Amino acid sequence: MKVAILTRDYPPAIGGIATHVEGLVRALGRMGVEADLYVGSHDVRTLLLPFNVPLKAYDVVHVQSLPYGAFVFGVPMVVTVHSPVLEEFAYYRNALKLASLPAIALEKLTLSRASAVLAVSGQSRSELLSMYGLEPERVDVIGNGVDYQKFSGQMGAGNPSSTKRVLVVSRLEPRKNVREAIEAVAELPRGTCRLEIAGDGSEKAALVELVKHLDAEGIVHFLGRVGKASLPEVYGRSEVFLTTSNSEGFGLSLLEAMSSGCACVASDLPTHRALIEHGVSGLIYRNRPELVSFLRDLLSSPEKAERLGAAAREVASGHSWEKVAERVAGAYESAIGE
């Protein structure tokens, strides 16, 4: 089987899609699937990739993210939906909402001709059914995988300070709601913890101002974009991982943190509940007071944090890229059969 994979994002680019594509391509190769990768690097170039790729030389084309399959013709197409535009639309600023309208039209065009549609979570599948009107039988859920050995190998990477580390790994965008993480940590007694935020984005300046307003410069530290080679060590030195997102297609950073043995606290989203059983492999919070209470509890109870982290590692061990690749290869075969 010969597959062309079209994507905008791939390392050294940082983010969930780049990580997903890299893990999938490597696992497919180990299975003996010949997968050629074509990277656009930005929206327009990725959209136009089909005009520069000999599509008919392949048995199937796999498009990563909906808009980029609009011009794929003459060959079976599989599309992986990470987070559709309509799902993120409510969090866009007005100018971006206007600019995203063509992307929505391209998404619908791609969906109309896709032989197989793969959503990374049950939540993404529900959004495709309700917002895009897809028939249930057309959408399968195949989640992300994780390089379990890579992240679990850095457990306890070292925290010489007695101050516990709370980690956020996220794009700094409105829907990620990193503001809530900062405000919650600022409510804890000073000296309780150090909040490290790995990531960058349009809200960086506003979040820096928030930290100043809360007089929290001593406890909140922005790490900027952290390369993939350094991420395992960043997770490994952290006692608690926190995700406060209002919307997630999957939650790959949460899965990486679970692999690293962090005690995880996550906002109440279906994608987070799909990975975490509350009170067993992590904690799911529903409001700010609950978030502050959970953080205070974990930071003062190392035994509980270790227990939740160990359970989280066990869950993460079942999310290998090999299992993901097997299911994706099955989708390829079905698309070719059609």
N, C-alpha and C positions, 0 to 999 in steps of 0.2 A: 504494500500500500504506500502510495506517495501523496504527501499532504503539503499544501502551502499554508503557512500560518501568517496572517496579516495583523499587525499590531502597531499602535502608535508608540507604546511604552515598552522598553526593554532596558536592562542594566547597561550602562551605569545610571540610567534614569531610576529614580526612587519612587516607590509606591506599590499599591496592591496589585495592579495589573502587571507591572513589570516583574514583580516577584512571581505572580501566577504563571506568566508565560515562560519564564526561565525554568521554573520547577517542572512544568508540563513538558516542555521540549526535551529536557534531559531525561525524564522518565519515559517518554515515548521512544527515545533513542535506545534506552536500555531494553525496551520491548522489541526492538527491531523495526519500528515504524520509521520510515524515511520522511522526516519533517524538515522542510526548508523554511527558514524564517525571513520575513520581509518586514523591516521596521521603517515606519514613516517619520517618527520623531515629533511631528506636529500635525494638527488636525487636517489641513488641506492636503499635505503630501500623503498622509495615510489614506484619505478618501480617494486619492487618485492612483494609489498603488496598483489597482487592477489593470490600469492601462499600460503599466510598465512590467508586469509579471506575465510570463507565458502560462496563463491559467489552465489551458487545455492540456498542458503537460502533466497535470496532476489529477489524481482520482477524486480529490475533494479539497475544498478551500475552507479553512477555519478562520473566521474573523473574530478578533477580540474586541468587543464593544460594538454596540448596535449600529451607529451611523456609518461605519466604515465598510459595510457590505453593500451599499446602495448600487455600486457599479460592477458587482461581480455577476458575470453572465456566462452561460455555457458550460458550467460545471457545478456539481452538487455543492451546496454551501451549508456549513455548520456555523452558528454564531453563539458565542458565549456572552451573556448579559451580566455585567458586573453591577451596574447601577444606572438604570435608564434615566434619560433626561427628565421625563415627567415626574419621576420620583424625587429628584433633587430640585425641581423647578421652584418650589415654595421658598427655598433658602437662597435663591439667586438674588442679587441686586437688580434693580430695574433695567439697567443697561444690559446686563448679562441675560436677563429674561428675553429681551428683544433679539439679542444676537443668537439665542438658542433655538428660536423658532424654526430655522432651516434644519437644524439637527434633528428636531422632532419629526419633520417630514422625511428625512433620510432614514431615521430609525424605522418608521412605519413601512417604508419601501423595502428595507432590508428584511423585515419580518414577513412581508407578503411573499417573499421568494425563498426564504430559508428552508432547507430540507429538514434541519433539526435546530431547535432552540434550547440552549443549556443555560439555566439560571444558577447562579452561585449559591443561592439560598432559597428556602421556602418563601421568605418574605419577598424576594425579587420575583419569584414565580407568581405570587399573588398579585403583585403590582402589574405584571405583564397581562394577567388575565383581566384585571379590573380596569386598568388605564388604557390598555392597547387592544382589548377585545379579543385576545387570542383564545383559541379553544384549549381546554385543559390537556387534552391528549398530545398537543404539539409541544409542550414545554416539560423538559426533564430537569431535575435538580441535581447538579454535580458541583459540590462545594470545592473550596480551596484545599490544598494540601499544605504540609509544613515539612521542612527539613529537620526532623525531630532530633537526630543525632547532633546536628550543628548547634541547635539552641540548648538542648539539655546538657551538652558537654561543657557549657560555661556556667552551670549552676554554682552559686556561691562564689562568683568571680572575685569577691573580696570587697568588704566595706569596713575599712579600718576605723571609721568614725562610729561613735555610739549613736549618732543621729541616723534614723532610718530613712531610706530613700523610697519615695513614691514616684513612679514613672508614668508618663504619658507619651505615647508614640502616635503622632497624628499630623495630618495636614492642618494648618491653622486657618480654617475656613469656618464660616458661620454655622453650618450644619454639624460640625464636629464639636461645638459647644465647649471648647477648652476653657472658656471663661468660668464655667461652673467648677472645674477642677481647681482653678486658682482661688476662687472665692471660698470654696470648701476648706482647702488647706489653710487659708488665712484665718479661718475660725478656730483652728486648733491652737493649743498653747504653744508659744514660741519655743523652739528647741525640740519639739516633738518629731519633726521630720524635715526633709529637704525634698521639694518637688522639682523633678527634672523633666523638661518638656523637649522631646526630640521631634523636630519637624519644622516646616516653614510654610508660609502662605500669606494671603492677603490681610489676615487679621493680626499679623505679628506686631505691627506698631501699636494697634489698639490694646493688645494684651500687655505689652510692655508698659503702657500708660496705666492700665488697670493695676498692675503690680505696684507701680509707684503710688497710686492713689490709696492702695491698701497698706502702704508702708511694709511691703513684703519682699523687698529686694534681697533680703538676707536668706529667704527660704525658697524663693522661686528662681530657677535657673534655666535659661533657654540654651539648649545644646545646638540648635540649628539643625540642618540636614545631617543625618548620621548615615554614613555609608554602610552597605550590607555587611562588609567584613567586620565592622565595629559593633553592629547591632547585638550579636549574641552576648558580648561582654557587658553592654549597657543593660540588657535585661538581667543578666546574671548577677549584677551587683545590687539589684533592686529587690526590696522585700515585698513591695506592693505594686501591682500594675493597675492603673485606673483608666477607664474609657468612659467619657461622659457624652458621647455622641448622641445626637437627636435622630440620626438616620445612618444605616449601614447596609451595604449590599451583602457583606459577609462578616467582616471583622477579622482580617488576617493578623493584625498586630495582636489581637487578643489571643489567637491561637499560638502565635510565637511566644507570647508571655506565658501561656499555660505550659508550653513545652519547656520553658526555662524554669518552671517550678515557682513562679511568682504567685502570691496570693492575689487573686484578681477581683476587682470591684467594677461592675459594669452597669450602665444605664439599662432601664427596663425596655429592651427591644427584642422582637422575635428572634433576630439573628444572634443576639447574645444568649438568649435562653436556649437556643439550639445547641450551644456549646457548654453552657454552665447550668448545673443543677444547684439552685440556691441553697446555701448552707452546707453543700457537700463538696463541690469542686470550685466554688467561688461564691460571691455575693452579688445579688442584683438589687440595686436601690431604685426607689420610686420617686423620691423627692430630696431636696437639699438636706433637711434635718437627718434623714435616714443615711444619706451619704456621709455626713460628718460623723454620725454615730458609728458607722461601719469602719471608717478610717481610724477613729479613736480606739475602737475595740481591737483592730488588727495590730496597730502600732504598739499597744500595751500588752498584747497577748502573743508572743512569738510562737508558742506551741500551736495556737489556733492557725496562725498564718502558715506555719510549716505543714500542718495537716491539710489545709485547703490547697496549698501549692503541690503537695504530693498527689492529691486526687486529680488536680488539674493536669499534671504531667501524664497520668494514666489515661485520661480522656484524649489528650493530644496525640498520644502514641498511636491511636487508631486512625489518624488522618494523614496517612502517607501519600506521597505523590504517586507511588506505584498504583495504589488503589484508584486514585483519580484518573490516571492515565488509562487504566484498563477500561473504565467506564466511558471515557472520551473516545477511545478506539472503537468501542461498541457503537457509539453514536456515528462515527465515521462509516462503519460498515452498513448501518441502517440507511444512512443518507445515500451511499453508493447504490444500495439495493433498490431504493426508490427510483 
